[in-house]
Amino acid sequence: MGPSPNLSPALKVSHAAFAWLHTGWESRWVQRVLANGLVGIFVAALALIELRRRGWLPGAISPWVPTNHFDAVQLAFTLLLGIEVIGLVFGLSGSTANTMGKQFEILSIILLRQSLKELVNFPEPIYWDAVRDAVPRMAADATAAVLVFFLVGVFYRLQRQTASQLSEEEGADLAASKEVVALVLLAVFADLALEAVGVIPGLGRASASLRAEHFFEQFYTVLIFADILVVLLALRQSFAYDLVLRNSGFAAATVLIRLALTAPPFINGVLGVGATVLAIGLTWAYNRNVPVPRPPDRIKPPVKPRGD
């Protein structure tokens, strides 16, 4: 579907750029390359770690390679999360509810990654006395991830089609405006990613490691501002109370997710589950206040008058 002819020239250009990037990202070829790349990186990381443990790596490379095989698991999950975040950004131009659901999907993966993160501190081979202090934290994060996974299914099931309160032209303008926000977020994501891996000049190994650790926390902070901006953009077309409250509530849920990412163990899971419950409550209340559109009554054909 092409852009609305009433869009401004700038929005038409941004729409074309976004559509090109989105189509490429969602293509089967790119998805297959990403999947194969994750497998290849995971196997290569395991091989490099084993070579480091045996002392077979050159001196210039060896200090940059960890010695725990579980670091390869952490790397694979971090890259997987990066891919999911890009999908979230592309989804920003669509339904607000679907975008919120995608955030919860990413949150569940982050909580699961947080649980597996404890593995890098375990000795090889693993024995109980060395891990028992970490098991409660791992169990709490994994349980919270499963709860969010279950609740996000409830959240999606509550979604339903309602009559749009915007005209076709207003809807096209809002979608194009959200695409501009998505393009800016992609640029921010690229900048943070380059800093995280130490590509940008001036970043040493310690700084790059620190930025990689807080990459998703930083991006979710930016996402809060993006969500609020989308709420304000929607006000240009409609000041409908129900839409403003729901979308603003979704922005508040994003804030809770951001807090969950930096909260200590146990509290992070409570905040993550609480954010999901908040979104479910908002959706339930929205559905109760916005009636389901009724299909138009079938018009009966006029009765043909009998001839004399």
C-alpha positions as CSV (number, residue, x, y, z in Angstrom):
1,M,0.0,0.0,0.0
2,G,1.4,3.3,-1.0
3,P,1.5,6.5,1.1
4,S,-1.5,8.8,1.2
5,P,-1.3,11.4,-1.5
6,N,-2.1,14.1,1.1
7,L,1.2,13.5,3.0
8,S,3.8,16.2,3.0
9,P,6.9,15.6,0.8
10,A,9.1,15.0,3.8
11,L,6.7,12.4,5.2
12,K,6.6,10.7,1.8
13,V,10.4,10.5,1.7
14,S,10.5,9.1,5.2
15,H,7.7,6.6,4.4
16,A,9.6,5.3,1.4
17,A,12.8,4.9,3.5
18,F,11.0,3.2,6.3
19,A,9.1,0.9,3.9
20,W,12.4,-0.1,2.2
21,L,14.1,-0.9,5.5
22,H,11.1,-2.7,6.9
23,T,10.5,-4.8,3.9
24,G,14.2,-5.8,3.8
25,W,14.3,-6.6,7.5
26,E,11.2,-8.8,7.3
27,S,12.4,-10.7,4.2
28,R,12.9,-14.4,4.5
29,W,16.5,-14.0,3.2
30,V,17.5,-11.5,5.9
31,Q,15.8,-13.6,8.7
32,R,17.6,-16.7,7.6
33,V,21.0,-14.8,7.5
34,L,20.3,-13.6,11.0
35,A,19.4,-17.0,12.3
36,N,22.4,-18.7,10.7
37,G,24.6,-15.8,12.0
38,L,23.5,-16.4,15.6
39,V,24.3,-20.1,15.3
40,G,27.7,-19.4,13.7
41,I,28.6,-16.8,16.3
42,F,27.6,-19.0,19.2
43,V,29.7,-22.0,17.8
44,A,32.7,-19.7,17.0
45,A,32.5,-18.2,20.6
46,L,32.6,-21.6,22.1
47,A,35.5,-22.6,19.9
48,L,37.5,-19.4,20.8
49,I,36.8,-19.9,24.5
50,E,38.1,-23.5,24.3
51,L,41.2,-22.3,22.4
52,R,41.8,-19.7,25.1
53,R,41.5,-22.2,27.9
54,R,44.1,-24.4,26.1
55,G,46.4,-21.5,25.6
56,W,46.4,-21.8,21.8
57,L,45.3,-18.2,21.0
58,P,47.8,-15.5,20.0
59,G,48.8,-13.1,22.7
60,A,47.1,-10.2,21.0
61,I,43.7,-11.9,20.9
62,S,43.8,-14.0,24.1
63,P,43.0,-11.2,26.6
64,W,39.8,-10.3,24.7
65,V,38.4,-13.8,24.9
66,P,36.7,-15.0,28.1
67,T,37.5,-18.4,29.7
68,N,34.0,-19.5,30.7
69,H,32.0,-21.3,28.1
70,F,28.8,-19.8,29.5
71,D,29.9,-16.4,28.1
72,A,29.0,-17.8,24.7
73,V,25.4,-18.2,25.9
74,Q,25.3,-14.7,27.2
75,L,26.6,-13.4,23.9
76,A,24.0,-15.3,21.9
77,F,21.1,-14.0,24.0
78,T,22.4,-10.5,23.8
79,L,22.5,-10.6,20.0
80,L,19.0,-12.2,20.0
81,L,17.7,-9.4,22.1
82,G,19.2,-6.9,19.7
83,I,17.4,-8.5,16.8
84,E,14.1,-8.4,18.8
85,V,14.6,-4.8,19.6
86,I,15.0,-3.9,16.0
87,G,11.7,-5.7,15.3
88,L,10.1,-3.7,18.1
89,V,11.2,-0.4,16.4
90,F,9.8,-1.4,13.1
91,G,6.5,-2.3,14.8
92,L,6.3,1.2,16.3
93,S,4.5,2.4,13.2
94,G,1.7,0.0,13.6
95,S,-0.8,-0.7,16.4
96,T,0.1,0.8,19.8
97,A,-1.1,-2.3,21.5
98,N,1.0,-4.6,19.4
99,T,4.0,-2.4,20.1
100,M,3.4,-2.7,23.8
101,G,3.0,-6.4,23.5
102,K,6.4,-6.6,21.7
103,Q,8.0,-4.8,24.6
104,F,6.7,-7.4,27.0
105,E,8.0,-10.2,24.8
106,I,11.5,-8.5,24.9
107,L,11.1,-8.1,28.7
108,S,10.5,-11.8,29.1
109,I,13.6,-12.6,27.1
110,I,15.7,-10.1,29.1
111,L,14.5,-11.7,32.4
112,L,15.5,-15.1,31.1
113,R,18.8,-13.7,29.9
114,Q,19.3,-12.2,33.4
115,S,18.7,-15.7,34.9
116,L,21.2,-17.3,32.5
117,K,23.7,-14.5,33.2
118,E,24.5,-16.1,36.5
119,L,26.0,-19.0,34.6
120,V,29.1,-16.9,33.7
121,N,30.1,-16.9,37.4
122,F,29.8,-20.7,37.8
123,P,32.9,-22.9,37.7
124,E,33.3,-25.7,35.1
125,P,32.2,-28.3,35.9
126,I,29.3,-27.0,37.9
127,Y,28.8,-28.2,41.5
128,W,26.1,-27.3,44.0
129,D,28.2,-25.6,46.7
130,A,29.4,-23.1,44.1
131,V,26.0,-22.2,42.7
132,R,23.5,-22.5,45.6
133,D,23.6,-18.8,46.5
134,A,22.7,-17.9,42.9
135,V,19.9,-20.4,42.4
136,P,17.2,-18.3,44.1
137,R,18.0,-15.3,41.9
138,M,18.0,-17.5,38.8
139,A,14.7,-19.1,39.8
140,A,13.1,-15.7,40.5
141,D,14.1,-14.2,37.1
142,A,13.1,-17.3,35.2
143,T,9.7,-17.5,37.0
144,A,9.1,-13.8,36.3
145,A,10.0,-14.4,32.6
146,V,7.4,-17.3,32.4
147,L,4.8,-15.1,34.1
148,V,5.3,-12.3,31.7
149,F,5.2,-14.8,28.8
150,F,1.8,-16.1,30.1
151,L,0.4,-12.6,30.8
152,V,1.4,-11.2,27.3
153,G,-0.7,-14.0,25.8
154,V,-3.6,-12.7,27.9
155,F,-2.8,-9.2,26.8
156,Y,-3.0,-10.2,23.1
157,R,-6.2,-12.1,23.6
158,L,-7.8,-9.0,25.0
159,Q,-7.1,-7.0,21.9
160,R,-10.0,-6.6,19.6
161,Q,-10.9,-4.6,16.5
162,T,-12.8,-1.4,17.3
163,A,-14.0,1.3,15.0
164,S,-11.2,3.8,14.3
165,Q,-11.8,7.2,15.7
166,L,-9.6,8.7,12.9
167,S,-10.3,9.3,9.3
168,E,-8.3,7.5,6.6
169,E,-6.2,10.7,6.0
170,E,-5.6,11.2,9.7
171,G,-4.6,7.6,10.2
172,A,-2.1,7.8,7.3
173,D,-0.6,11.0,8.7
174,L,-0.2,9.5,12.2
175,A,1.3,6.2,10.8
176,A,3.8,8.3,8.7
177,S,4.7,10.4,11.7
178,K,5.4,7.3,13.8
179,E,7.6,6.0,11.0
180,V,9.8,9.1,11.4
181,V,10.1,8.3,15.2
182,A,11.0,4.7,14.3
183,L,13.7,5.9,11.9
184,V,15.2,8.1,14.6
185,L,15.1,5.1,17.0
186,L,16.9,3.0,14.5
187,A,19.7,5.6,14.3
188,V,19.8,5.7,18.2
189,F,20.0,1.9,18.3
190,A,22.9,1.9,15.8
191,D,24.8,4.6,17.8
192,L,24.3,2.7,21.1
193,A,25.3,-0.6,19.5
194,L,28.5,0.9,18.0
195,E,29.4,2.3,21.4
196,A,28.6,-1.0,23.1
197,V,31.1,-2.9,21.0
198,G,33.7,-0.2,21.2
199,V,33.7,0.8,17.5
200,I,33.3,4.5,18.1
201,P,36.8,6.0,18.7
202,G,37.8,6.8,22.3
203,L,36.2,3.8,23.9
204,G,38.5,1.4,25.6
205,R,37.8,-2.2,26.4
206,A,36.4,-1.4,30.0
207,S,34.2,1.3,28.7
208,A,32.9,-0.8,25.9
209,S,32.1,-3.6,28.3
210,L,30.2,-1.3,30.6
211,R,28.2,0.1,27.7
212,A,27.4,-3.4,26.5
213,E,26.1,-4.3,29.9
214,H,23.7,-1.3,30.0
215,F,22.8,-1.2,26.3
216,F,19.2,-2.3,26.7
217,E,18.7,-0.1,29.8
218,Q,19.9,2.9,27.8
219,F,17.7,2.0,24.8
220,Y,14.6,1.6,26.9
221,T,15.2,5.0,28.4
222,V,15.1,6.5,24.9
223,L,12.0,4.3,24.2
224,I,10.1,6.1,27.0
225,F,10.5,9.4,25.3
226,A,9.5,7.8,22.0
227,D,6.3,6.4,23.5
228,I,5.4,9.8,25.0
229,L,6.1,11.5,21.7
230,V,3.8,9.0,19.9
231,V,1.0,9.9,22.5
232,L,1.5,13.6,21.7
233,L,1.5,12.9,18.0
234,A,-1.8,11.1,18.3
235,L,-3.3,14.2,19.9
236,R,-3.0,16.1,16.6
237,Q,-5.8,13.8,15.3
238,S,-7.8,13.1,18.4
239,F,-8.2,14.2,22.0
240,A,-10.5,11.2,22.7
241,Y,-10.1,10.6,26.5
242,D,-10.1,6.8,26.2
243,L,-7.2,6.7,23.6
244,V,-5.2,9.3,25.5
245,L,-5.5,7.4,28.8
246,R,-4.7,4.0,27.3
247,N,-1.7,5.2,25.3
248,S,-0.4,7.2,28.3
249,G,-0.8,4.2,30.5
250,F,1.2,2.1,28.0
251,A,4.0,4.8,28.3
252,A,3.8,4.3,32.1
253,A,4.2,0.6,31.6
254,T,7.3,1.3,29.6
255,V,8.7,3.2,32.5
256,L,8.1,0.3,34.8
257,I,9.9,-2.0,32.3
258,R,12.9,0.4,32.3
259,L,13.0,0.3,36.1
260,A,12.8,-3.5,36.0
261,L,15.9,-3.6,33.9
262,T,18.1,-1.9,36.6
263,A,16.3,-3.1,39.7
264,P,18.0,-5.7,42.0
265,P,16.9,-9.4,41.9
266,F,13.4,-10.2,42.9
267,I,12.3,-6.6,42.6
268,N,13.0,-6.6,38.9
269,G,10.6,-9.5,38.3
270,V,7.9,-7.9,40.4
271,L,8.2,-4.7,38.4
272,G,8.1,-6.6,35.1
273,V,5.0,-8.6,36.0
274,G,3.4,-5.4,37.4
275,A,4.0,-3.6,34.1
276,T,2.3,-6.4,32.2
277,V,-0.7,-6.5,34.6
278,L,-1.0,-2.7,34.2
279,A,-1.2,-3.0,30.4
280,I,-3.8,-5.8,30.8
281,G,-5.9,-3.7,33.1
282,L,-5.8,-0.7,30.7
283,T,-6.8,-3.0,27.8
284,W,-9.7,-4.5,29.8
285,A,-10.9,-1.1,30.8
286,Y,-10.6,0.3,27.3
287,N,-12.6,-2.6,25.9
288,R,-15.3,-2.0,28.5
289,N,-15.6,1.7,27.6
290,V,-15.3,1.5,23.8
291,P,-18.2,-0.4,22.3
292,V,-17.6,-3.1,19.7
293,P,-18.6,-1.7,16.3
294,R,-21.8,-3.3,15.1
295,P,-22.0,-4.5,11.5
296,P,-24.4,-2.5,9.4
297,D,-27.9,-3.9,9.2
298,R,-28.6,-5.9,6.1
299,I,-30.9,-3.9,3.8
300,K,-33.7,-6.0,2.6
301,P,-34.5,-5.7,-1.1
302,P,-37.7,-3.9,-1.8
303,V,-40.7,-6.1,-2.4
304,K,-41.6,-6.2,-6.1
305,P,-45.2,-5.1,-6.5
306,R,-47.5,-7.7,-8.0
307,G,-48.8,-6.9,-11.4
308,D,-52.5,-6.5,-12.1
